[in-house]
Amino acid sequence: MRHAPDLLSSGRSIGELIWIESRLFEVTGSWIATVPEPPARAFLAAASGHHGWHAELLSSLLPVIVGGPTAAELVAPSLQHRDVVAELDAMTLTVERFRRVWGTVVPSVVAAAEQHISASSPIAEAAGHRLLRIVIADELADIESAERVAAELSGTGRSSAR
């Protein structure tokens, strides 16, 4: 039998997901104006919107703990994600950006969401599980789309700088 996380641990887990989804919304959204390739811009517009929407969806799952941390205090990065976002800001090549975000970062978001589902109660957190499955499905679809766009850009030799 699995050991369900306490409310605070669950809130922190969701908070980390909200933080990375919010940062991905900001970072990928800022790239829209800097990439010259139309397919990449179109994909970034859609994917950035997905990240923003995921952050909003997940925000509804944050617990309110009387005398405990506020929602703002629960929404904090994991050390891994904080460092990765700093790396993303320094990237300039479109294909490099796509491979890092949808080849590494987004799969880690999917893994964290899946871990939260497997560690928490399917009864007590049924609504949360449904929302996390929506996020996971969106992320997996975006990974496939990003791979297609990156392959298209690589195939034409267009991994342009800003």
N, C-alpha and C positions, 0 to 999 in steps of 0.2 A: 504494500500500500504506500502510495506517495505521501510525502509530508507537504501539506499546503503551506505556502508562504503566509506570514502574518500580513496584516493590512498595510503596515508601513513598508515592508519589503515589496509587496505588490505595487504600492503607489510609486516607489522608487523605480521599479522595473518599467512601469508605464511611463513615468517621468523621463527616463532615459530615451525611450522611444519617441516621445513627444519632442524632446530636445533635438535629436538627430533629424527627425522629419522636418522640423522647423528650419534647421540649418540647411538641409538639402533643398528646401523650398527657396531659401534666400540665395544660396550659392548657384544652383542650377538656373534660377530665374535671372540672376545677374549675368550669366553666360549668354543668354539669348541675344543680347545686343553685341556681344563680342565675337561670336562665331560667324564666319562668312558663308558657311554652307547652308542653303535653305532646308535640306532635310534635317540637319542637326538643329536648326532653330525651331522648326516645327515640332520636333520631338521634345526638345527642352521646354517649350511652352506647355505642352501637355503634361510631361513628367513633373515639372515644377508645380503645376496646379495639383497634381495628385499628392505630392508631398505636403503641400499646405492643407489640403483636405484631410489627409491622414492625421496631421497634427491636431486639427479641429476635432475629428472623430474621437481620437484617443484622449483628448482633454476631458471628455465627458466621463472617462473612467477613473479619473483621479479621486481618491477618497478625501473626505472631509473628516479630519481627526481633531476633535476638540482638544485644545492644549498641545496639539502636535504641530508638525511642520505645515506651512501653507502650501497651496498648490505651486506657487512660484518657487518655493524651496525644494519641492519634489522634482521639478523639471530641471534636471541638471545632467550634464554629459557624463558618460563613462570616460575614463582616461583615454581609452582607445579612440573613441569617437571625437573627442576634443582635438587630439593630435591629428587625426585624419582630416578634419575640416580645415585645420591650418595648412596642411599639405595641398588640399584642393584649391585654396586661394592662390597658391603659387603656380599652379599648372596653367600652361598656355596653349598646348596643342589639343585640338578638339578630340581626336581619337584617344589620346592619353587620358583626357578628362572622362570620356565615356567609359573606358576600360576600368579606370579606378573607381568611379561611382557605381556603375552597374555590374562590374566584375568583382568588386571587393566590398564596398560599403553597403550597398543595398542587400547583397546576400547576407551580410552580418545583421542587418535589420530584420530580415526574414527569419534568421536563426534565433534572434532574441525574441521575436514574437512567438515563434513556435515553442521556444523554451518556456515562455510565460504560460502559454496554453497548457503545456504538459505538466507544469509545476503547480497549477492552480486548479481549484475545484470546478468541474464542469457544471455543477449545480449552482454553487454560490456565484460563479462568475460567467454564467451562460451568456448574458448580453455582451460581456467583454470578449468572450471567445468568438462570438459572431462578428464583432467589429474587427478583431484581430485577423480573422480569416478573410475578411474583405480586404484589409491592408495587405496581407500576404498575397492574395490573388492579384491585386493591382501591381504589387512589386514584381512578382514573377512575370507578369505580362510585359511590364516595362523593361525587365532584363532582356527578354526576347527581342523586343523592339529596338532597344539600344544596341544589341549585338548586330542586328540587321543594318542599322544606320552606320555603325562603326565599320562593318565589313564593306558596305557600299563606299564609304569614305576611303578606306584602305585600298580597295580595289581600283579606285581612280587615282590613287596617290595623293589624295587631298587631305592631309592631316594638318590643316592650316593653323598658324598662330593667330592670336587675337587680331 
